[in-house]
Amino acid sequence: MTDSAAVSASPRPSDAIVLTGLRVRAHHGVFDFERENGQDFVVDVTAHLDLSPSAASDDLARTVHYGELATEIADAVRRDPVDLIETVAERVAGVVLAHEPVHSVEVTVHKPDAPIDVPFGDVAVRIVRGRP
């Protein structure tokens, strides 16, 4: 089997739309001051889908509009405060998977101002979700 045949036989293409560093102000957290004052959350999303139909046709309707997706993700992060960034990540994954071409998604939610008593560079959760 040639390399190109192996690629075309793959059931799930490795193409992706990647959004990194999406900064959203929201009011999540287990402490009252986090809910009252809010803080920035930074979201990275990798949406896996086959980009060949849109590339071949040069048709935006055959892909996921990353600008609209970024807005949907930001809206999902802003709404309804929750305790855990795990819950925020799950919410974002659901938003991305609602787009039919997407077959799986990786979501990382960073909490750069997490209330931790020791110096740190980053706190984040990462989840991977897909269609059955």
PLY file of the C-alpha trace (Angstrom):
ply
format ascii 1.0
element vertex 132
property float x
property float y
property float z
element edge 131
property int vertex1
property int vertex2
end_header
0.00 0.00 0.00
1.35 3.42 -0.91
1.46 6.29 1.54
-1.35 8.09 -0.30
-3.52 4.95 -0.22
-2.96 4.63 3.53
-4.02 8.24 4.03
-7.16 7.93 1.91
-8.13 4.69 3.68
-8.03 6.39 7.07
-11.54 6.52 8.59
-10.83 9.79 10.41
-8.73 12.45 8.71
-6.18 14.26 10.81
-7.17 17.70 9.50
-8.02 20.28 12.12
-9.14 23.80 12.79
-7.13 25.16 15.70
-8.03 28.11 17.91
-5.50 28.99 20.59
-5.41 31.61 23.29
-9.09 32.58 23.17
-9.33 34.84 26.23
-12.73 35.16 27.90
-13.72 36.97 31.09
-16.13 34.85 33.16
-17.25 34.15 36.72
-16.42 30.48 37.33
-14.87 29.08 40.48
-15.60 27.52 43.83
-14.83 30.67 45.83
-17.25 33.57 46.23
-14.64 36.13 45.16
-14.12 34.27 41.86
-17.84 34.40 41.15
-18.14 38.06 42.18
-15.01 39.52 40.58
-14.63 37.21 37.60
-11.33 36.34 35.95
-9.85 35.55 32.57
-9.97 32.03 31.17
-7.92 31.05 28.14
-9.29 28.38 25.83
-7.50 26.30 23.18
-9.58 24.18 20.81
-8.56 21.70 18.15
-11.56 20.60 16.08
-10.83 17.51 13.97
-12.68 17.27 10.67
-12.07 16.50 7.03
-11.03 19.75 5.36
-10.70 18.28 1.88
-14.28 19.11 0.75
-13.84 22.79 1.60
-10.30 22.92 0.22
-11.36 21.35 -3.08
-14.40 23.58 -3.52
-13.09 26.76 -1.84
-16.55 26.87 -0.20
-16.93 28.16 3.34
-20.22 26.27 3.67
-18.28 22.98 3.49
-16.23 23.63 6.64
-16.65 25.23 10.06
-16.38 29.02 10.11
-13.65 29.58 12.71
-14.72 33.15 13.41
-18.26 32.08 14.24
-16.91 29.12 16.21
-14.72 31.44 18.31
-17.77 33.56 19.16
-19.81 30.47 20.09
-17.01 29.22 22.34
-16.64 32.60 24.05
-20.40 32.78 24.63
-20.37 29.27 26.13
-17.52 30.17 28.50
-19.27 33.38 29.63
-22.67 31.89 30.43
-23.90 30.31 33.66
-21.09 30.29 36.21
-19.97 26.86 37.39
-17.50 25.66 40.01
-15.10 23.68 37.82
-13.14 24.42 34.67
-13.75 20.75 33.83
-17.41 21.70 33.38
-16.45 24.67 31.21
-14.30 22.40 29.02
-17.17 19.92 28.61
-19.49 22.77 27.63
-17.04 24.00 25.01
-16.61 20.49 23.59
-20.39 20.25 23.15
-20.47 23.54 21.26
-17.74 22.39 18.86
-19.22 18.92 18.33
-22.58 20.51 17.45
-20.97 21.32 14.10
-21.68 18.32 11.89
-18.31 18.13 10.11
-16.41 17.89 13.41
-15.81 14.30 14.52
-13.66 14.97 17.57
-12.37 17.87 19.61
-9.63 18.62 22.08
-10.35 21.43 24.53
-7.93 22.98 27.02
-9.20 25.54 29.52
-6.48 27.53 31.27
-7.10 29.42 34.50
-4.10 31.77 34.66
-5.24 33.52 37.85
-6.23 30.41 39.78
-6.20 30.95 43.54
-3.12 28.85 44.36
-0.81 29.69 47.25
2.44 28.81 45.45
3.97 30.33 42.31
2.82 28.61 39.11
3.03 29.04 35.37
-0.34 27.66 34.35
-3.29 25.61 35.52
-5.41 23.91 32.89
-7.65 20.98 32.16
-7.65 19.19 28.83
-10.39 16.93 27.53
-10.85 15.01 24.30
-14.33 14.21 23.08
-15.69 12.66 19.92
-18.67 11.24 18.18
-19.35 7.53 18.74
0 1
1 2
2 3
3 4
4 5
5 6
6 7
7 8
8 9
9 10
10 11
11 12
12 13
13 14
14 15
15 16
16 17
17 18
18 19
19 20
20 21
21 22
22 23
23 24
24 25
25 26
26 27
27 28
28 29
29 30
30 31
31 32
32 33
33 34
34 35
35 36
36 37
37 38
38 39
39 40
40 41
41 42
42 43
43 44
44 45
45 46
46 47
47 48
48 49
49 50
50 51
51 52
52 53
53 54
54 55
55 56
56 57
57 58
58 59
59 60
60 61
61 62
62 63
63 64
64 65
65 66
66 67
67 68
68 69
69 70
70 71
71 72
72 73
73 74
74 75
75 76
76 77
77 78
78 79
79 80
80 81
81 82
82 83
83 84
84 85
85 86
86 87
87 88
88 89
89 90
90 91
91 92
92 93
93 94
94 95
95 96
96 97
97 98
98 99
99 100
100 101
101 102
102 103
103 104
104 105
105 106
106 107
107 108
108 109
109 110
110 111
111 112
112 113
113 114
114 115
115 116
116 117
117 118
118 119
119 120
120 121
121 122
122 123
123 124
124 125
125 126
126 127
127 128
128 129
129 130
130 131
